[in-house]
Amino acid sequence: MIRRHVEDGQPLTQIAKDAGVSLRTVQRWHAAYRRNGLAGLAPAEPMKRGRRTHPELQRLIEGLALSKPRRSIAAIARTAQMKAAQQGWPAVSYTTVRSIIRALDPGMVMLAHHGPVAYRDQFELVWRHRAERPNATWQADHTQLDIVILDTNFQPVRPWLTVILDDHSRAVCGYMVFLGAPSALNTALALRQGIWPKYHPNWPMCGIPEVLYVDHGPDFTSGRLAQTARDLHFEIIYSTIARPQGRGKIERFFGTLNTELLAELPGYLTDGQRQPDPVLTLADLDVAIGDFIADNYHDRPHPELGETPQQAWLGDGWLPRLPESVDELNLLLLRVAKHRIVRRDGIHFQGLRYVSPLLAAYVKEPVVIRYDPRDISEIWVFYNDQFLCKAVDPGHAAATVSLKEIQTARAARRRELRGQINQRIAVVADQRSLAAATLAKPVAKPPKKPKLRTYFEDD
């Protein structure tokens, strides 16, 4: 376009009209060509934008933002402005200081102010390990459930849950629902259920693990569990203190149970209703959790595995390692032990009577009994630390009676007797009130004799 004007003499107005460009633009191009030649028509470099903060001042602001104690942005801005005035540097605004601080690496800020532990938990890469085969590693942990149930005294309480999870298949090998704080007994009962075969078709998980992965809770660090591990030949590995990442798989199961099962049950704790009306008992919740695990969780594909936990645990077929007998397992794991004397009619415990033909030779002898609190229809009897026999309650030989049911029945009987006592005491109280009212009535006094003496002759 400029060549047509310079070489051909065409007017700039005609060139601008033909090209559809403003006349002022064509005139500016022509002036730039006359001033600098072809170089004057080259595109101009854009002006550099950004802050004009002195590099030393910027490093000062970043250092203040990473120093302890942590300063506010306003305090850092005031310090930077004072430093700029002293050194004759361009002043910085609050907005500029805030932009410099926010441009810092978040991991660097976390490490500077919260230390390596917080940085590790937030920014370090996590290697998600999976056991190579089923029963290679089991995880055990507790959680307080977000639901309110009724205890034996019909009072609202929040139950606890202990879960034994297989690391390879994500299958639940055993669990225990209980009231009160976690204990070694509840862990032992959950481990016993996990080791011994179950009778549910969708619950084939059983056997002795090679490794039991737990935290540093007192129930997991007990000497009894350590002795059980030595007797059953498995290893206990404790997670690193304050490192929850290693237990993420079992925590995820707790979340699944909470959102998919407990949220559908009465008594579930929500943000809007922190005191719901409890309906279920401990036995009802135990049945609901067992059915959910066996019929739902084990029989649906796991998103990370691509197959169901049951399929992942079964694999191509293998034989788990089991104890020689359930009696040996009970001796190792059941810590509920009571001392009793064998009577002529059997062993008395919790209002029940347990008999066995083998007890005939041990009448009046001291024995130790062990039992499962979830089923006290039978007990295991030990004499001189040796397993003697299994005794059953004749009245419940074919039924499952839990300790909670016995306690509930005893509490109901006590309430009934207390009601009868109160009725009889009320009768006594009524009689006492009647007697007190009778004594309180004023007694008619004989008329007083006049103080003035009179004689018969005075008539």
Stockholm file with secondary structure:
# STOCKHOLM 1.0

chainA/1-459         MIRRHVEDGQPLTQIAKDAGVSLRTVQRWHAAYRRNGLAGLAPAEPMKRGRRTHPELQRLIEGLALSKPRRSIAAIARTAQMKAAQQGWPAVSYTTVRSIIRALDPGMVMLAHHGPVAYRDQFELVWRHRAERPNATWQADHTQLDIVILDTNFQPVRPWLTVILDDHSRAVCGYMVFLGAPSALNTALALRQGIWPKYHPNWPMCGIPEVLYVDHGPDFTSGRLAQTARDLHFEIIYSTIARPQGRGKIERFFGTLNTELLAELPGYLTDGQRQPDPVLTLADLDVAIGDFIADNYHDRPHPELGETPQQAWLGDGWLPRLPESVDELNLLLLRVAKHRIVRRDGIHFQGLRYVSPLLAAYVKEPVVIRYDPRDISEIWVFYNDQFLCKAVDPGHAAATVSLKEIQTARAARRRELRGQINQRIAVVADQRSLAAATLAKPVAKPPKKPKLRTYFEDD
#=GR chainA/1-459 SS CHHHHHTTCCCHHHHHHHHTCCHHHHHHHHHHHHHHGGGGGSCCCCCCCSCCCCHHHHHHHHHHHHSSSCCCHHHHHHHHHHHHHHHTCCCCCHHHHHHHHHTSCHHHHHHHHHHHHHHHHHHSCCCCCCCSSTTSEEEEEEEECSBCEECTTSCEECCEEEEEEETTTCCEEEEEEESSSCCHHHHHHHHHHHHSCCSCTTCCCCSCCSEEEECSCTTTSCHHHHHHHHHHTCEEEECCTTCGGGGHHHHHHHHHHHHHTGGGSTTBCCSSCSSCCCCCBHHHHHHHHHHHHHHTGGGSCCTTTSSCHHHHHHTTCCCCCCCSCHHHHHHHHCCCEEEEECBTTBEEETTEEEBCGGGGGGTTCEEEEEEETTEEEEEEEEETTEEEEEEECGGGTTSCCCHHHHHHHHHHHHHHHHHHHHHHHHHHHHHHHHHHHHHHSCCCCCCCCCSSCCCGGGC
#=GC SS_cons         CHHHHHTTCCCHHHHHHHHTCCHHHHHHHHHHHHHHGGGGGSCCCCCCCSCCCCHHHHHHHHHHHHSSSCCCHHHHHHHHHHHHHHHTCCCCCHHHHHHHHHTSCHHHHHHHHHHHHHHHHHHSCCCCCCCSSTTSEEEEEEEECSBCEECTTSCEECCEEEEEEETTTCCEEEEEEESSSCCHHHHHHHHHHHHSCCSCTTCCCCSCCSEEEECSCTTTSCHHHHHHHHHHTCEEEECCTTCGGGGHHHHHHHHHHHHHTGGGSTTBCCSSCSSCCCCCBHHHHHHHHHHHHHHTGGGSCCTTTSSCHHHHHHTTCCCCCCCSCHHHHHHHHCCCEEEEECBTTBEEETTEEEBCGGGGGGTTCEEEEEEETTEEEEEEEEETTEEEEEEECGGGTTSCCCHHHHHHHHHHHHHHHHHHHHHHHHHHHHHHHHHHHHHHSCCCCCCCCCSSCCCGGGC
//
